Amino acid sequence: MELMRNGRKRVVITGLGVVSPLGNKDEFWDAIAAGRSGIRKLQNIETDHLNVKIGAEVLGFDSSRYIPPKQARRMGRATQFAIVAAVMAVEDAGLTIDIMSDMGNRVATVIGSTLGSYEVGEAGIKVWRDSGYRRANPMSIVNALPNMPGHYVSKMMSAVGPLVTPSVACATGIQAVGEASDLIQLGKCDMAIAGAIDAVMFDYILAGFSATRALTREYNDAPEQASRPFDANRSGFVLGEGGAVFIMESLESALARDAKIYAEILGYAASSDAYHVAAPDPEGGGAKRSMQWALDDAKVPASEIEYINAHGSSTQANDAIESAAVKQVFGEYAYSIPVTSTKSMIGHAMAGCGSLELSACLMTLERELLHPTVNYETSDPACDLDYVPNTARDVPGIRTLMSNSFGLGGQNASVVLRRV
């Protein structure tokens, strides 16, 4: 098998760890393939003072198998998510922490987040103020930083190669994988622990997004119906949490240890709208550029893309603009490409969304099945593509697909994957 492609090292994904509102990797896939939602009435926070009372929480999360309880108490929820997902990815790749430690000089860590462990810093500030400004805990500030999930993963694995913390809002998950791929192709490492997570299910975050009218407020009594990507009656996104971590390595490394290979990273690109802090470019310029540049980087024609996992956030503007951008890039062929939104079942996990959606893509290639876009009931003239509504679809022999993530601040990222 050729180890180079287009003059560059071939990069593959060999391990996958998922922390999601629907469970681990296999539970997550079984649920979304069945069209089963992880959006529920909120249980981990009080909602009496909120007008949004639903979300996609990770319930029953227990990190004790992976993190000693004394250490876990110092860490925020996002950091614990990252460690658990990373260990699961290492195990899924047929590796061990000892093996990772032996390879440490050649292992990079690229773990992204938006706010890191926000709640740790918030708790430290409250204690300081309540104590009359006498009891400042410096570790509460440190452990709240966005790079702490990556730090703790790197430390656990003794991965002393490059440590990178992308934080590009909702595009973080794909950008983390793209940057890890670049590091491997540049020869700066042979393997990377890469992905993104978030845990921002707090009352202030919900209240803030609700105030911007970005969150739906209409389905507090019917949470599973709330996320409605591309449906004419969509009214906003649903906040989620969780994420995924991947083991990425050069094809040469994967073949040398006879590793299972989920997919090859054919191409990746990122772009900026340079338009608005929250609203997407109404012309879809940034989304169009990231998709086209990812195809250019992969050096594959648009006609080879057999499926698109969309950002599909369930907001009026985003879904229409993404649909228009897909048509700009793919032309008439766009109407032949199945497009689905994983967020219809897991909500919007901020930085973690791209990693969870990429996990769905890997399972799509492995199982040759497209999960549906649930709650698609009423067509919208602005969203007229094939969204695989409500029922999964067999796709025997599927090989090449694209995944998109578009975020606040006009951050866009797209990746092209192919089954090896």
Secondary structure, DSSP 8 states (H G I E B T S, - for coil): --SEETTEE-EEEEEEEEEBTTBSHHHHHHHHHTT----EE--SS--TT-S--EEB--TT---TTTS-HHHHTTS-HHHHHHHHHHHHHHHHTT--HHHHHHTGGGEEEEEE-SSSSHHHHHHHHHHHHHTTS----HHHHHTTSTTHHHHHHHHHHT--S-EE----GGGHHHHHHHHHHHHHHTTS-SEEEEEEEE----HHHHHHHHHTT-B--S-TT-GGGS--TT-TT---B-BB-EEEEEEEEEHHHHHHTT----EEEEEEEEEE--S-SSS--TT-HHHHHHHHHHHHHHT--GGG---EE----S-HHHHHHHHHHHHHHHGGGGGGSBEE-THHHH-B-THHHHHHHHHHHHHHHHHTEE--BTT--S-BTTB-SB--BSS-EE-TT--EEEEEEEETTTEEEEEEEE--
